[in-house]
Amino acid sequence: MTPRKNRLSMPLLVLGLLWLTAAPAQEVLKLWAGQDPPYSKDNTLVEREELIWGTTCVSQVTEPTLTIFPARGQNTGIGVVVIPGGNYMVVSIHNEGYDVAKALAERGITAAVLKYRLPDPRSSDQPEKVPLVDARRALQLLREQHVQLGLRPDKVGVLGFSAGGHLATVASLWKSADAAENPAFSGLIYGVSDLSEENLRWLEEQLYFRKLTPEEVARNRLLDLVGPTTPPAFLVHAYDDQTCRVEESTLYAQRLHENKVPVEMHLFPKGGHGFGLGNKASGTDQWLPLFVDWLQRWADQP
C-alpha cells in the first residue's frame, strides 16, 4: 500500500508541474547574434558581477543581451525595453532591471531588460555610440517578437533609470531612420535631460572619453530637441535626489507640455536616487502602478 503521505503529495506535484508549464519562461536574446557588434574592437575584457550601491551590478559588458519577461494574465499588448542605470560605468541589472521587469510582467506588460555594452575605449573605437545602438537594436528585436508575445508593435517603448534614463531620452530624441528602432513612449525614472556644466563633464568623462565638439554639444542639448513628434513620457523624481537634480524631470516635462506632447510626472519629497521599485516609507513604491495605469490609458487612446 502506498503510504498516506505519498498519496497526498501526488496532487501537489501535479499542480506544481501544471504551474511550471503555464508560467512563461524568460528568453535571453543576444543582441548581435551571428554578427560583430557595431563599434566593437578586439579586447580582453571579462564581464563581472559586483555589489555596488547595495545591489548586484554588471561591469565590462561586451556581449549585450535582452532578457524578455512575457506578460502574465491579461496581456495589454504593451512592450517595454527596460534600461537600467549605472552611471555608464556598470549596469544595475537587478534593482533597475529584472526586479522592475517582473513587476511589469505581472501587470500584463511584456518587459525586456537590456544589458547594454558600456562605453569603454578598451572595447570600442567609438564608445559614445555603443549604448544607443544597443538600445535601438533592443527595440527592433522586441518588435520582431510581437506575434509570439502578443504585442502591438506601435505600443513598444522604453523605461530608463538614471543614466539609462539619459539613454532612453536620447533614443526618443535622436530619431533613427528605421522606425522599428524608435520608442513609442518613454518612462524616465530619475533620468537626465539637461546639459548642465556638470552633465557636460559627465558625458565627456563617462561616455565620450574626450571633449565634445561644438556640434556634439548642440546635439546633446536634449531639451532643445523636444518637439511635437517627441514620444509621450512618464517621469518620476524625488526632490532630495542629490545625484540627478529634480529639474532634469521638471524641465523636460515643461518642454513636452509646451509642444503639446502628452506627459505625466510624479514628484516625491523624499526617495533619493537609485530607488528602483521604490519603498513604502517614502511613497516611491507608488510609481510603478501609476506608470502601468498611464500606459494603459495612453495605449487605449484612438
C-alpha positions as CSV (number, residue, x, y, z in Angstrom):
1,M,0.0,0.0,0.0
2,T,1.2,3.5,-0.9
3,P,2.0,5.5,2.3
4,R,-0.6,8.2,3.0
5,K,2.0,11.0,2.7
6,N,2.7,9.9,-0.9
7,R,-1.0,9.9,-1.9
8,L,-1.3,13.4,-0.5
9,S,1.8,14.7,-2.3
10,M,0.8,13.5,-5.8
11,P,-1.9,16.2,-6.4
12,L,0.6,18.8,-5.2
13,L,3.2,17.5,-7.6
14,V,0.7,17.6,-10.5
15,L,-0.3,21.2,-9.6
16,G,3.3,22.2,-9.4
17,L,4.1,20.7,-12.8
18,L,1.0,22.5,-14.2
19,W,2.1,25.8,-12.8
20,L,5.6,25.4,-14.2
21,T,4.1,24.5,-17.6
22,A,1.8,27.6,-17.5
23,A,4.5,30.0,-16.3
24,P,6.2,31.8,-19.2
25,A,9.9,31.4,-19.2
26,Q,12.3,34.3,-19.7
27,E,14.0,34.2,-23.1
28,V,17.5,35.7,-23.3
29,L,18.4,37.0,-26.8
30,K,21.9,38.0,-27.8
31,L,21.5,41.4,-29.4
32,W,24.1,40.8,-32.2
33,A,23.9,37.1,-32.6
34,G,25.8,36.0,-35.7
35,Q,27.4,39.4,-36.3
36,D,30.0,41.6,-34.9
37,P,28.5,44.2,-32.6
38,P,28.8,47.7,-34.1
39,Y,31.7,49.9,-32.9
40,S,33.4,47.0,-31.1
41,K,37.1,46.1,-31.3
42,D,39.1,43.2,-30.0
43,N,39.6,43.3,-26.3
44,T,40.3,41.0,-23.3
45,L,37.5,42.3,-21.0
46,V,35.6,39.8,-19.0
47,E,32.1,40.6,-17.7
48,R,31.9,40.8,-13.9
49,E,29.2,41.0,-11.3
50,E,29.8,43.4,-8.5
51,L,27.9,44.6,-5.4
52,I,27.7,48.4,-5.9
53,W,25.2,50.8,-4.1
54,G,23.9,47.8,-2.3
55,T,22.8,45.9,-5.4
56,T,24.3,43.5,-7.9
57,C,25.6,45.2,-11.0
58,V,27.5,44.0,-14.0
59,S,30.5,45.7,-15.5
60,Q,32.7,45.3,-18.6
61,V,29.7,44.1,-20.7
62,T,30.9,43.1,-24.2
63,E,28.0,40.6,-25.0
64,P,24.8,42.6,-24.8
65,T,21.6,40.7,-24.2
66,L,17.8,41.3,-24.0
67,T,16.0,39.2,-21.3
68,I,12.3,39.0,-22.1
69,F,9.7,38.7,-19.4
70,P,6.4,37.9,-21.1
71,A,3.2,39.4,-19.9
72,R,1.3,37.4,-17.3
73,G,-2.5,37.2,-17.0
74,Q,-4.4,39.8,-19.1
75,N,-1.9,40.8,-21.8
76,T,-2.2,44.5,-22.6
77,G,-0.1,44.2,-25.8
78,I,2.3,46.8,-24.5
79,G,6.0,46.2,-24.6
80,V,8.8,47.9,-22.6
81,V,12.5,47.8,-23.0
82,V,13.9,48.4,-19.5
83,I,17.2,50.2,-19.5
84,P,18.9,50.1,-16.1
85,G,21.2,52.9,-14.9
86,G,24.7,52.7,-13.5
87,N,26.5,56.0,-14.5
88,Y,27.6,54.4,-17.8
89,M,30.1,52.5,-15.6
90,V,28.0,49.5,-14.7
91,V,24.5,48.1,-15.3
92,S,22.3,47.9,-12.3
93,I,20.8,44.8,-13.7
94,H,18.6,43.7,-10.7
95,N,17.4,46.8,-8.9
96,E,16.6,48.7,-12.1
97,G,16.3,45.7,-14.4
98,Y,15.0,42.3,-13.5
99,D,13.0,43.3,-10.5
100,V,11.2,46.0,-12.5
101,A,10.5,43.7,-15.4
102,K,9.0,41.0,-13.2
103,A,6.7,43.6,-11.7
104,L,5.6,44.9,-15.1
105,A,5.0,41.3,-16.4
106,E,2.7,40.5,-13.5
107,R,0.6,43.5,-14.6
108,G,0.2,42.4,-18.2
109,I,3.1,44.3,-19.8
110,T,5.8,42.5,-21.6
111,A,9.2,43.8,-20.3
112,A,12.6,43.2,-21.7
113,V,15.7,44.0,-19.7
114,L,18.6,45.4,-21.8
115,K,22.1,44.6,-20.6
116,Y,23.8,47.0,-22.9
117,R,27.5,47.4,-23.7
118,L,29.1,50.1,-21.6
119,P,31.2,52.8,-23.3
120,D,34.8,51.8,-22.9
121,P,37.8,52.8,-25.1
122,R,39.2,49.4,-24.4
123,S,36.4,47.6,-26.3
124,S,35.2,50.3,-28.7
125,D,36.7,52.7,-31.2
126,Q,33.6,55.0,-30.8
127,P,32.4,54.3,-27.2
128,E,29.8,57.1,-27.2
129,K,27.8,55.3,-29.9
130,V,27.7,51.9,-28.2
131,P,24.8,52.3,-25.7
132,L,22.4,53.9,-28.2
133,V,23.0,51.4,-31.0
134,D,22.3,48.6,-28.4
135,A,19.1,50.3,-27.2
136,R,17.9,50.7,-30.8
137,R,18.6,47.0,-31.6
138,A,16.7,46.0,-28.4
139,L,13.6,47.9,-29.6
140,Q,13.9,46.3,-33.0
141,L,14.3,42.8,-31.6
142,L,11.3,43.2,-29.2
143,R,9.1,44.3,-32.0
144,E,10.2,41.3,-34.1
145,Q,8.8,39.1,-31.3
146,H,5.4,40.8,-31.4
147,V,3.5,37.8,-32.7
148,Q,4.9,35.3,-30.2
149,L,4.5,37.8,-27.3
150,G,1.1,39.3,-28.3
151,L,2.5,42.8,-28.7
152,R,1.2,45.7,-30.6
153,P,4.3,46.9,-32.5
154,D,3.2,50.6,-32.2
155,K,3.0,50.2,-28.4
156,V,6.6,49.4,-27.7
157,G,8.7,51.9,-25.7
158,V,11.5,52.4,-23.2
159,L,11.8,52.7,-19.5
160,G,15.1,54.1,-18.3
161,F,16.7,54.8,-14.9
162,S,19.3,57.4,-14.2
163,A,22.0,57.0,-16.9
164,G,19.5,54.6,-18.5
165,G,17.0,57.4,-18.4
166,H,19.5,59.6,-20.3
167,L,19.9,56.8,-22.9
168,A,16.1,56.5,-23.1
169,T,15.8,60.2,-23.7
170,V,18.5,60.2,-26.4
171,A,16.7,57.2,-28.1
172,S,13.5,59.3,-28.0
173,L,15.0,62.5,-29.4
174,W,17.7,61.3,-31.9
175,K,15.4,59.7,-34.4
176,S,16.6,56.6,-36.3
177,A,15.8,56.3,-40.0
178,D,14.4,52.8,-39.1
179,A,11.1,53.4,-37.4
180,A,11.4,50.0,-35.7
181,E,14.3,51.4,-33.6
182,N,12.4,54.3,-32.2
183,P,10.4,54.1,-28.9
184,A,6.6,54.9,-29.0
185,F,6.8,56.2,-25.4
186,S,9.4,56.7,-22.7
187,G,9.3,56.2,-18.9
188,L,12.1,58.3,-17.3
189,I,12.8,57.4,-13.7
190,Y,15.2,60.0,-12.1
191,G,16.7,60.5,-15.6
192,V,19.0,63.1,-17.2
193,S,17.9,65.6,-19.8
194,D,19.6,68.9,-19.2
195,L,23.1,69.7,-20.5
196,S,24.4,71.5,-17.4
197,E,28.1,72.1,-17.0
198,E,28.2,69.2,-14.5
199,N,26.4,66.9,-17.0
200,L,28.7,68.0,-19.8
201,R,31.7,66.9,-17.8
202,W,29.9,63.6,-17.0
203,L,29.4,62.9,-20.7
204,E,33.0,63.8,-21.6
205,E,34.3,61.6,-18.8
206,Q,32.0,58.6,-18.9
207,L,30.5,58.4,-22.4
208,Y,32.8,60.2,-25.0
209,F,36.1,60.0,-23.2
210,R,37.1,63.2,-24.8
211,K,36.0,66.8,-25.2
212,L,32.8,67.2,-27.2
213,T,32.8,69.2,-30.5
214,P,30.5,72.2,-30.8
215,E,28.2,70.1,-33.0
216,E,28.1,67.4,-30.4
217,V,27.4,69.9,-27.6
218,A,24.4,71.2,-29.6
219,R,23.1,67.7,-30.3
220,N,23.4,66.9,-26.6
221,R,21.2,69.9,-25.6
222,L,18.3,67.4,-25.4
223,L,15.8,70.0,-24.1
224,D,16.3,72.0,-27.3
225,L,15.4,68.9,-29.4
226,V,11.9,68.3,-27.9
227,G,9.2,68.9,-30.4
228,P,5.6,67.9,-31.4
229,T,6.8,64.4,-32.6
230,T,8.7,63.6,-29.4
231,P,7.2,60.4,-27.8
232,P,4.8,60.8,-24.8
233,A,6.6,60.5,-21.5
234,F,6.1,59.4,-17.9
235,L,8.5,60.9,-15.4
236,V,9.4,60.2,-11.8
237,H,11.8,62.0,-9.5
238,A,12.5,62.8,-5.8
239,Y,13.2,66.3,-4.7
240,D,16.0,65.2,-2.5
241,D,17.9,63.4,-5.3
242,Q,21.5,64.6,-4.9
243,T,22.8,62.7,-8.0
244,C,20.3,63.7,-10.7
245,R,18.6,67.0,-9.8
246,V,14.8,67.1,-9.9
247,E,15.0,69.7,-12.6
248,E,16.1,67.0,-15.0
249,S,12.5,65.9,-15.0
250,T,10.6,69.1,-14.5
251,L,12.4,70.9,-17.4
252,Y,11.8,68.0,-19.7
253,A,8.1,67.8,-18.7
254,Q,7.7,71.6,-19.3
255,R,9.2,71.3,-22.8
256,L,6.9,68.4,-23.7
257,H,3.9,70.3,-22.4
258,E,4.9,73.4,-24.4
259,N,4.9,71.2,-27.5
260,K,1.6,69.6,-26.7
261,V,3.1,66.1,-26.1
262,P,1.3,64.0,-23.5
263,V,3.3,63.9,-20.3
264,E,2.7,62.8,-16.7
265,M,5.1,63.4,-13.9
266,H,5.2,62.3,-10.3
267,L,7.5,64.0,-7.7
268,F,8.2,62.7,-4.3
269,P,9.5,64.8,-1.3
270,K,12.0,62.0,-0.4
271,G,13.4,59.0,-2.1
272,G,16.9,60.0,-3.1
273,H,18.5,58.3,-6.1
274,G,18.5,54.8,-7.3
275,F,15.4,53.6,-5.5
276,G,14.3,51.2,-8.3
277,L,10.8,49.9,-7.5
278,G,10.7,52.3,-4.6
279,N,9.7,51.8,-0.9
280,K,6.7,52.4,1.2
281,A,8.4,54.7,3.7
282,S,9.0,57.4,1.1
283,G,5.9,56.6,-1.0
284,T,8.1,56.0,-4.1
285,D,6.7,52.5,-4.3
286,Q,3.6,54.1,-6.0
287,W,5.3,54.9,-9.2
288,L,5.1,51.5,-11.0
289,P,1.3,51.1,-10.6
290,L,0.9,54.7,-11.7
291,F,3.1,54.0,-14.7
292,V,1.1,51.0,-15.7
293,D,-2.1,53.0,-15.4
294,W,-0.7,55.8,-17.6
295,L,0.5,53.2,-20.2
296,Q,-2.9,51.6,-20.4
297,R,-4.7,54.9,-20.7
298,W,-2.2,56.0,-23.4
299,A,-2.5,52.7,-25.3
300,D,-6.3,52.8,-25.3
301,Q,-6.4,56.2,-27.0
302,P,-7.5,56.1,-30.6
